[in-house]
Amino acid sequence: MPLVLAILLTGVVTAIAVVAMLVVRRRAPEGSFFEDGDRASGVFGVLATGFFLLLGFIIFLAFESYDESRTGAETEALVLGQQIETAQFFPAAVSPELTGQLLCYGRSVVSEEWDRMRAGTQGDALNPWGVALFRTLRTVEPKTATEQSAYDKWLDQTSDREAARLDRIHGAVGVIPAPMWVVLFFAAGLIFVYMLFFADSAERAVVQGMLAGSVAAVITASLLTLSVLDSPFEDGFGGLEPTAMERTLSQLTQGLQEVGIEIPLPCDESGAQLGTP
């Protein structure tokens, strides 16, 4: 969610809460609608504590998923770079092909997969270059000790890359079920309505407005934070970007040029295979 929109939404909800409190205050008796203010405050404390305990627990779970996606993206980029180094020790007949496919894999992650994750349409779709890498690897017959060592290392790195990819796309669909969102909004609404019963015509308007506005602002900001953590790839403030993979691709391109290796890439800038519509 864009930061400006989040601030605007928080401000609107806070303003509505303040206005609602001031409207109710006009007809409220002195000392609020409650005859026993201490008991009412105790009940309000129970409601607020229960809500924020539940919210805190859900935020913790959502942050774990968010961090898992971020870490997975960084690990995937790191392993991709390591695999390109390993590919240089394969037979000369397949080394350039594997290197080019790995670079196309990275481009596909940055352009195509990231867009699908933002749209929530990634699902269980395979990366086409992962399939191409497997097909190419099946043609490899290591003969020397160096080639055999590189082959074994490649298999381990492929497993690590695929595991990191699964971690990356895990958070794309969100981890908070719809019933939990319903409970959170219901509890937030209940707290807001209960707070209106503390309207007191004998108390200054600014104090009453602060009472309602501060509670509404904190709850709204907390729910917006939870929304960002539950949708880590959404455009806007806090959304994850393919920075690690972009950085890795840039470093690999420079590194290959430095050592004089020219690789004909079988894909365009977005990672789409050349010659496909």
N, C-alpha and C positions, 0 to 999 in steps of 0.2 A: 504494500500500500504506500502511495506517495506520502512523504512526510507532511507536506502542506495539507493534504486531505485529512490525515490523522489529527493534526492540530485543529483543523477546522471542525472536524466531527466532535472532538473533545470539547471545543468551545461551544458548539451548538447544544450538546447534551447538558453541559454545565449551565448554560443560559436558561434552558428549559426548566431545569431543576430549581434555579433561583426564582424564576418567574412563578412557577407553581407554588413554591413556598410562600412567596409574598402575597399571592392571591388567597391562599388558604389562611394566611395570617390575618387578613382583614376581618374574617368572621370567627377567628379562634378566640376562646376565652383566655383570660389572664392565667398564665402558668401552664399553658398547653391543654390539649384535650384529655390528658391523663390526670386523674386525681392523685395517683401515687407515682410521682416522677421517678423516684429511685427504682421502684419495681419495673417501670417501663424502660428505664435506662439499662437495667440488667438484662431484660429480654432482648433489647436492641443489641447489646454486647454479644449475647449468645448468637443472634442471627448473623451479625457481622463477622464474628470469629469463625463460625461454621463456614460461611461463604469464602472467606479468605484462606482458610485451611484447605478447602477443596480446590480453590483456584491455584493456590501455591503448589499443591501436589500435581495438578494437571500441567501447570507451567513447567515443573521439573521434568515430567515425562516428555512434554513437547520439546523442551530444550535438548534433552538427550537425543531425540530423533533429529533435531536441527543440527546438532553437533556431529552426529553420525554421518549425515549427508555431507557436511563440510569436510570432515576428515576423509570420507570416502573419495570425494572429488580430488583432494590433495594427494592422497595415496595413489589413486589411479594415474594421475599425471606423473608422479615420481616413478612408478613402475614402468610406465610407457617409455620414459627416457632411458631407464635401465635396459629395457628390452631392445631398444634401438642399438645400444652399445653391444649387447649380446649378439644381435643379428650380424654384426660385422665379422664375427668369427665363424659364420656358417659358410658353406661352399659358395664360391663366387657366382654360381649359376642362380642361386636363390637369395643371396644376401640383399641385393638391391631391391628385389621384389618384396621381401619381408619388410625392409625399411620403408619403402614407399607406402605399403599398406598400413603400417603403424602410424605414419604421418597422416594418412587419410582418416584413420580411426580417430586420431586426436581432433582433426578438423570437423569430423562428423559429430563428435561430442559437443564441441563448442557451438556449432551452428544448428544442427538438426535436433540432436537429443535435448539440448537445453531448451529450445523452443517448445518441444513436446512436453517437457517436464513443467514448464510454466503454464502450459495450457491444460495440464493434467491428462494428457492423452498418451503418455509414454507406455504405460502398462507393462506387459511382459515382452515387448518387442525387442528383438535382437539387434545388435549393431551389425550391419552387413559386412563391415570390414573385419569383425571378429570371425565371421564365417569364412571370409576370404583367407585370413591368416591360417585358419585350421586346414583349409584345403591345400595351401602352399606348403605348410609344414609336413603334410603327409607325403610329399614328394621328396623330402630330405632323407638322404641316407648318409649319416655321418661315418667317415672312414678314419680320420686321424683322431688322436686323443683330444686335441683342441676342439674339434668339431663335436665329438661326443660329449665333452664337458659343457659346451655351449648349448647343445641340444637338451641336456638334462636341466641346465639352468633355465632355459627358455620355458620348459614345462612348468617349473615352479613359479616363475614370474607370471606366466599366463594365469595360473590359479590365483595368484595374489591380485592381479589386475581385475579379473572377473569378480572376485569377492569385493574389491573396493568399488566396482561399478554397481553391484547390488546394494552396497551401503549408500551410495550416492542417490540412487533412484528410489530408495526406500521411503524417504520423506516426501516424495513428490505428490503423493495422494493424501497426505495428512494422516495423523494418528489419532485424532480426537473424534470419536463417534458422534453422530448427530444428537442422540439422546443426551449426551453430556453437555452439549451446547444449550439444549433446551433447559436443562437443570440450572445451568449458570445464569442464563438470562431470566429465568423465573425467579431465582434467588435475588438477583440484582434488582428486579422490579419490585419484589416484596420488600426489600430493604428501603427502596425509594419511597414506596407508599407508607411504610411504617414511620419513616422519618418525617413525613408531612404532619403526622399527629403530634409532633413536637412543636408545631407552630404556636407562637405565643404573641398575642397582641400587645402585651406589656413590654416586650423586648424590642430593642431597636431593629429596624429593617435590615441594616447592614450585617448585624450579627446573625439574624435568621437566614439571610442570603448566603453568608459564609458557611453556615451549618449545612445547608443543602448543596451548595456549589462544590465544596471541598469533597464531600462524599461522592457526588456524581462524577467529579473529575477523576478521582482515584480509581473508581470502579471502571469507568470508560477506558482510561489509559491502560489498566491491567488487562481488560478484554482485548484491546487492540494489540497489546504486546503478545498475548496468547495467539491471536490470529496470525501475526507475523511468524511466530515460531512454528505454527502448524502448517504454514505454506511457505517453506524456505526458499522456493524458487520463483516466487511471485515478484513481478517488477515493482520497484519502489524501495523505500527505506528499509534496510535490514535484509533484503532479498539476496540470496547467494548468486554470485556471478562466476563464470568459468575462468576466473583469473589464473588459477594454478595451471590449467591446461594451456591457456594462451601463453603464459610465461614459458612453459616447457617447450611448446612448439617453436617459439621465437629462439630460445637457447639452442634447440636442436638444429634449427636451420642455420644459425650462425656457426655452430660447432662443425657441422658437416662441410660447410664452405671452408672453414679454417683448415681442415685436413684434406681438402681437395676431393671430396666425394660428391658427385653429382647424381641425384636420384630423379629419374623421370616419374613423376607422380601420376597415378591412374585416376585422379579425382580433381575436381575444381576447388575453389577456395572454401566452399561450404561443406566439402567432404563428399559430395555426390559423385558417383562414378561417371567418368567421361563417356560420352556416347549414349547415356540414358536420358530419356525425356524428363 
